[in-house]
Amino acid sequence: MTELTVPTMRQTVLIVDNAPENIDVLNEVLSPFYRIKIAVNGERALKIALGEQKPDLILLDVMMPGISGYEVCQRLKQDSNTRRIPIIFVTSMNEIEDERIGFELGAVDYITKPISRPIVLARVRTHLALYDQTRELEMMVSLRTAELEITRLQIIHRLGRAAEFKDNETGNHVLRMSHYSRLIAQAMGLGADTVDLLFHAAPMHDLGKIGIPDHILRKPGKLDAPEWEVMRQHPAMGADILGQHKNALLQAAREVAYTHHEKWDGTGYPQGLSGLSIPLFGRIVAIADVFDALTSVRPYKEAWTVQAAIAMIEEGSGRHFDPQLIAAFRSALPDVLAIKDRYAEEHGALQDSDESARSM
């Protein structure tokens, strides 16, 4: 038999058997090469497997008092935290039907008693190696997925800023209103994942402005009726640019672009939606966008004071804005004003879109 090398970081094998003599035999065979944990019943096996330090492989007897080995296996395979741990049944039940049941429950192997030392060592070594390879591949896939997500976020932020550069000197508008949106969502009690999704989708709200002529965007006065007709097309343009995707972030970005100019009373555009028929992300971004637009210099106006902007937004409660979100905006106001100062235009444009991904 080929001699095994003891690994520097020992893998953990959990032996589950109610017979002390069987545990002693397996422990004697495996302990020179692996860290051993022992459970004398199914309940204890589940507790160990579901604990913080999970085993790398489980040797599991079938016939035990209380919870059987089959039931232990079934429960572990149903739990996302333990379903990948390889399980080898070690049992005196040697009928073909017994093996079939074991494999159907998710076991990777089936060893019958009395055990053979070389077989046990070989099977354990093989399945631990396969498990290590699987985990390494999953880690590589996870890292690659994270890299792709970072790239996607960078592209979205760059596109959002590209749209703002058409009618905003530095493009910091997208940073401020994205943070404002995040703060309002947090004040509403939305979950962390939802808040994060909105934060990264919000920069795309005015992407459609790429399709609006500069003489309209930069006009130093009020737009006439034909010009307004063109301007009102930018939400639909943004939605068309983003398209339909299964990706949650791109879906959210499209929703924000398409609906952030809808109004609570149904007088907004482009669809004339009203009330709760307006998606929540669109309703939140509407407040964030208007507040920043009012308190910023534009070609056609000076910046309003914070007090005047707040007063106008509160006057729009129930008409332009969702009343519940107005209350959330109010409660988030101290943090909103801190963001306003942090990303003020006089500080100049940020050099890297990663800056926009930082929370306060």
C-alpha positions as CSV (number, residue, x, y, z in Angstrom):
1,M,0.0,0.0,0.0
2,T,1.2,3.5,-0.8
3,E,2.1,5.5,2.3
4,L,0.0,8.5,3.0
5,T,1.6,11.9,3.8
6,V,0.1,13.7,6.8
7,P,-1.2,17.0,5.5
8,T,0.0,20.3,7.1
9,M,-3.6,21.4,7.8
10,R,-5.4,18.3,8.7
11,Q,-8.9,17.8,7.2
12,T,-11.7,16.8,9.6
13,V,-13.5,13.5,9.4
14,L,-16.7,13.0,11.4
15,I,-17.3,9.4,12.5
16,V,-20.9,8.6,13.4
17,D,-21.7,5.2,14.9
18,N,-23.4,4.1,18.1
19,A,-21.0,1.1,18.5
20,P,-17.8,2.1,20.4
21,E,-15.8,-0.8,18.8
22,N,-16.7,0.4,15.3
23,I,-15.6,4.0,16.2
24,D,-12.3,2.7,17.7
25,V,-11.5,0.8,14.4
26,L,-12.2,3.8,12.2
27,N,-10.4,6.2,14.5
28,E,-7.3,3.9,14.5
29,V,-7.3,3.8,10.7
30,L,-7.8,7.5,10.1
31,S,-6.4,9.5,13.0
32,P,-2.8,9.3,11.8
33,F,-3.8,11.3,8.8
34,Y,-6.9,13.3,9.7
35,R,-8.5,15.2,12.5
36,I,-11.3,13.1,13.9
37,K,-14.6,14.1,15.4
38,I,-17.0,11.5,16.9
39,A,-20.7,11.3,17.3
40,V,-22.5,8.3,18.9
41,N,-26.0,9.1,17.5
42,G,-27.7,11.1,14.8
43,E,-28.7,14.0,17.0
44,R,-25.0,14.6,17.9
45,A,-23.9,14.2,14.3
46,L,-26.3,16.9,13.1
47,K,-25.2,19.3,15.9
48,I,-21.5,18.8,14.9
49,A,-22.1,19.1,11.2
50,L,-24.2,22.2,11.5
51,G,-21.7,23.8,13.9
52,E,-19.2,26.5,13.2
53,Q,-16.3,24.1,12.4
54,K,-17.9,21.8,9.9
55,P,-16.3,18.4,9.0
56,D,-14.8,17.9,5.6
57,L,-16.2,14.4,5.3
58,I,-18.7,12.2,7.3
59,L,-18.5,8.4,7.8
60,L,-22.0,7.5,8.7
61,D,-23.6,4.4,10.1
62,V,-27.2,3.6,9.0
63,M,-28.8,1.7,11.9
64,M,-28.6,3.8,15.0
65,P,-31.1,4.4,17.9
66,G,-33.2,7.6,17.4
67,I,-32.4,9.3,14.1
68,S,-31.1,6.8,11.5
69,G,-28.2,7.4,9.3
70,Y,-30.5,7.8,6.3
71,E,-32.4,10.6,8.1
72,V,-29.2,12.3,9.1
73,C,-28.0,12.3,5.5
74,Q,-31.3,13.5,4.2
75,R,-31.3,16.5,6.7
76,L,-27.8,17.4,5.9
77,K,-28.5,17.4,2.1
78,Q,-31.5,19.6,2.6
79,D,-29.5,22.3,4.4
80,S,-27.5,24.7,2.1
81,N,-24.8,24.9,4.7
82,T,-24.0,21.2,4.8
83,R,-25.4,19.7,1.5
84,R,-21.9,19.7,-0.1
85,I,-20.2,17.8,2.7
86,P,-19.4,14.3,1.3
87,I,-21.0,11.4,3.2
88,I,-19.9,7.8,3.1
89,F,-22.2,5.2,4.6
90,V,-20.3,2.6,6.6
91,T,-22.7,-0.1,7.5
92,S,-23.3,-3.9,7.8
93,M,-26.4,-3.5,5.5
94,N,-24.9,-4.9,2.4
95,E,-27.9,-5.5,0.1
96,I,-28.0,-3.8,-3.3
97,E,-31.3,-2.0,-2.3
98,D,-29.5,-0.6,0.8
99,E,-26.8,0.9,-1.4
100,R,-29.4,2.3,-3.8
101,I,-31.2,4.1,-1.0
102,G,-27.9,5.5,0.3
103,F,-26.8,6.9,-3.1
104,E,-30.3,8.3,-3.8
105,L,-30.1,10.3,-0.5
106,G,-26.9,11.9,-1.7
107,A,-24.1,9.8,-0.3
108,V,-20.9,9.7,-2.3
109,D,-19.9,6.2,-1.4
110,Y,-21.0,3.0,0.5
111,I,-18.6,0.8,2.5
112,T,-19.8,-2.4,4.1
113,K,-18.6,-3.8,7.5
114,P,-16.3,-5.4,8.4
115,I,-14.2,-2.6,6.9
116,S,-10.9,-3.0,5.0
117,R,-8.3,-0.5,6.1
118,P,-6.9,0.1,2.6
119,I,-10.4,0.6,1.2
120,V,-11.4,3.1,3.9
121,L,-8.2,5.1,3.5
122,A,-8.5,5.1,-0.3
123,R,-12.2,6.1,-0.4
124,V,-11.7,8.8,2.2
125,R,-8.7,10.2,0.5
126,T,-10.4,10.2,-2.9
127,H,-13.6,11.9,-1.8
128,L,-11.7,14.5,0.3
129,A,-9.6,15.3,-2.8
130,L,-12.7,15.7,-4.9
131,Y,-14.3,17.9,-2.2
132,D,-11.3,20.1,-2.1
133,Q,-11.3,20.5,-5.9
134,T,-15.0,21.3,-5.8
135,R,-14.5,24.0,-3.2
136,E,-11.6,25.5,-5.1
137,L,-13.6,25.6,-8.3
138,E,-16.5,27.2,-6.4
139,M,-14.2,29.8,-5.0
140,M,-12.7,30.6,-8.4
141,V,-16.2,30.9,-9.9
142,S,-17.2,33.2,-6.9
143,L,-14.2,35.4,-7.4
144,R,-14.8,35.6,-11.2
145,T,-18.5,36.5,-10.6
146,A,-17.5,39.2,-8.1
147,E,-15.0,40.6,-10.7
148,L,-17.7,40.7,-13.4
149,E,-20.1,42.4,-10.9
150,I,-17.5,45.0,-10.1
151,T,-17.0,45.6,-13.9
152,R,-20.7,45.9,-14.4
153,L,-21.0,48.5,-11.6
154,Q,-18.1,50.5,-13.0
155,I,-19.8,50.6,-16.4
156,I,-23.1,51.6,-14.9
157,H,-21.5,54.4,-12.9
158,R,-19.5,55.6,-15.9
159,L,-22.6,55.7,-18.1
160,G,-24.6,57.5,-15.5
161,R,-21.9,60.2,-15.2
162,A,-21.6,60.4,-19.0
163,A,-25.2,61.4,-19.2
164,E,-24.8,64.0,-16.4
165,F,-21.8,65.6,-18.1
166,K,-24.1,66.8,-20.8
167,D,-25.8,69.3,-18.5
168,N,-23.8,69.2,-15.3
169,E,-20.3,70.6,-14.9
170,T,-18.7,67.8,-12.9
171,G,-21.2,64.9,-12.8
172,N,-21.3,64.8,-9.0
173,H,-25.1,65.0,-9.2
174,V,-25.3,61.2,-9.8
175,L,-23.2,60.6,-6.7
176,R,-25.2,62.9,-4.4
177,M,-28.6,61.6,-5.6
178,S,-27.5,58.0,-5.4
179,H,-26.5,58.5,-1.7
180,Y,-29.8,60.4,-1.1
181,S,-31.7,57.5,-2.5
182,R,-29.8,55.1,-0.4
183,L,-30.5,57.1,2.8
184,I,-34.2,57.4,2.0
185,A,-34.4,53.6,1.4
186,Q,-32.7,52.9,4.7
187,A,-35.0,55.3,6.5
188,M,-37.9,53.3,5.0
189,G,-36.5,50.2,6.6
190,L,-35.7,48.4,3.4
191,G,-33.3,45.4,3.6
192,A,-29.5,45.9,3.0
193,D,-29.5,44.1,-0.3
194,T,-32.4,46.2,-1.6
195,V,-30.8,49.4,-0.4
196,D,-27.5,48.4,-2.1
197,L,-29.4,47.5,-5.4
198,L,-31.1,50.9,-5.5
199,F,-27.8,52.7,-4.7
200,H,-26.1,51.2,-7.7
201,A,-29.1,51.6,-10.0
202,A,-29.8,55.2,-9.2
203,P,-26.9,56.7,-11.2
204,M,-28.6,55.5,-14.4
205,H,-31.8,57.6,-13.8
206,D,-31.0,60.2,-16.5
207,L,-29.1,58.0,-19.0
208,G,-31.7,58.9,-21.7
209,K,-30.4,62.5,-21.7
210,I,-27.7,61.2,-23.9
211,G,-30.3,61.4,-26.7
212,I,-31.5,64.9,-25.9
213,P,-29.9,67.7,-28.0
214,D,-27.5,70.0,-26.2
215,H,-29.3,73.2,-27.1
216,I,-32.3,71.9,-25.1
217,L,-30.3,70.5,-22.1
218,R,-28.2,73.7,-21.8
219,K,-30.8,76.3,-22.7
220,P,-30.4,79.2,-20.2
221,G,-34.1,79.7,-19.8
222,K,-37.5,77.9,-19.7
223,L,-38.2,75.3,-22.4
224,D,-41.0,76.0,-24.8
225,A,-43.7,73.4,-25.5
226,P,-41.9,71.6,-28.4
227,E,-38.6,71.5,-26.4
228,W,-40.5,70.0,-23.4
229,E,-41.9,67.4,-25.6
230,V,-38.4,66.3,-26.6
231,M,-37.1,66.5,-23.0
232,R,-40.0,64.3,-21.8
233,Q,-38.7,61.5,-24.0
234,H,-35.5,60.9,-22.0
235,P,-37.0,58.4,-19.5
236,A,-38.2,56.2,-22.3
237,M,-34.8,56.7,-24.1
238,G,-33.0,55.6,-21.0
239,A,-35.2,52.5,-20.6
240,D,-34.6,51.6,-24.3
241,I,-30.8,52.0,-23.9
242,L,-30.8,49.7,-20.9
243,G,-33.1,47.2,-22.4
244,Q,-34.7,44.1,-20.8
245,H,-32.4,41.9,-18.8
246,K,-32.6,39.2,-16.2
247,N,-29.8,40.8,-14.2
248,A,-31.4,42.4,-11.1
249,L,-29.1,45.5,-11.2
250,L,-29.9,46.2,-14.9
251,Q,-33.6,45.6,-14.3
252,A,-33.5,48.1,-11.4
253,A,-31.6,50.6,-13.4
254,R,-34.2,50.4,-16.2
255,E,-37.0,50.8,-13.7
256,V,-35.4,53.9,-12.2
257,A,-34.7,55.5,-15.6
258,Y,-38.2,54.9,-16.8
259,T,-40.2,55.9,-13.8
260,H,-38.4,58.6,-11.8
261,H,-40.5,61.4,-13.4
262,E,-43.8,59.8,-12.6
263,K,-45.9,61.7,-10.0
264,W,-48.0,60.3,-7.2
265,D,-51.2,62.0,-8.5
266,G,-50.7,60.6,-12.1
267,T,-49.6,63.8,-13.8
268,G,-46.0,62.7,-14.4
269,Y,-44.4,61.2,-17.5
270,P,-43.9,59.2,-19.6
271,Q,-46.6,56.7,-18.6
272,G,-48.8,58.8,-16.3
273,L,-48.6,56.2,-13.5
274,S,-50.0,57.1,-10.1
275,G,-49.7,56.1,-6.5
276,L,-48.3,52.6,-5.7
277,S,-48.4,51.7,-9.4
278,I,-45.2,53.7,-9.6
279,P,-42.3,51.3,-8.7
280,L,-40.8,52.1,-5.3
281,F,-37.4,52.7,-6.7
282,G,-38.8,55.3,-9.1
283,R,-40.7,57.0,-6.2
284,I,-37.5,57.2,-4.0
285,V,-35.3,58.5,-6.8
286,A,-37.9,61.1,-7.7
287,I,-37.4,62.8,-4.3
288,A,-33.6,62.4,-4.4
289,D,-33.4,63.8,-7.9
290,V,-35.6,66.8,-7.3
291,F,-33.9,67.7,-4.0
292,D,-30.5,67.7,-5.7
293,A,-31.8,69.6,-8.8
294,L,-33.3,72.3,-6.6
295,T,-30.2,72.8,-4.5
296,S,-27.8,72.8,-7.5
297,V,-27.0,75.4,-10.1
298,R,-28.4,74.8,-13.5
299,P,-28.1,76.7,-16.8
300,Y,-31.6,78.0,-16.3
301,K,-31.6,78.8,-12.5
302,E,-29.5,79.5,-9.4
303,A,-29.3,77.0,-6.6
304,W,-32.2,77.1,-4.1
305,T,-31.5,77.1,-0.3
306,V,-32.0,73.8,1.5
307,Q,-34.9,75.2,3.4
308,A,-36.7,76.3,0.2
309,A,-36.1,73.0,-1.4
310,I,-37.4,71.0,1.6
311,A,-40.5,73.2,1.7
312,M,-41.2,72.6,-2.0
313,I,-40.8,68.8,-1.6
314,E,-43.1,68.8,1.4
315,E,-45.7,70.8,-0.5
316,G,-45.5,68.1,-3.2
317,S,-46.5,65.4,-0.7
318,G,-49.5,63.5,-2.1
319,R,-49.2,65.3,-5.4
320,H,-45.7,64.8,-6.8
321,F,-44.3,62.5,-4.1
322,D,-45.3,59.5,-2.0
323,P,-46.3,60.9,1.4
324,Q,-44.7,58.0,3.2
325,L,-41.4,58.7,1.5
326,I,-41.5,62.3,2.4
327,A,-41.4,61.3,6.1
328,A,-38.4,59.0,5.4
329,F,-36.7,61.8,3.6
330,R,-37.2,64.1,6.6
331,S,-35.7,61.5,9.0
332,A,-32.7,61.0,6.8
333,L,-32.1,64.8,6.3
334,P,-29.1,65.2,8.5
335,D,-27.2,62.5,6.6
336,V,-28.5,63.9,3.3
337,L,-27.0,67.3,4.1
338,A,-23.7,65.7,5.0
339,I,-23.6,64.0,1.6
340,K,-24.5,67.3,0.0
341,D,-21.5,68.9,1.5
342,R,-19.2,66.0,0.9
343,Y,-19.9,65.9,-2.8
344,A,-20.4,69.6,-3.4
345,E,-19.6,70.9,-6.9
346,E,-16.9,73.2,-5.5
347,H,-14.9,70.2,-4.5
348,G,-14.6,69.2,-8.2
349,A,-15.4,66.0,-9.9
350,L,-14.4,62.7,-8.3
351,Q,-11.7,60.9,-10.2
352,D,-12.9,57.3,-9.7
353,S,-16.4,55.8,-9.7
354,D,-15.4,53.6,-6.8
355,E,-15.8,56.7,-4.7
356,S,-19.5,56.5,-5.4
357,A,-19.7,53.0,-4.0
358,R,-18.7,54.1,-0.5
359,S,-21.3,54.6,2.1
360,M,-20.9,57.2,4.8
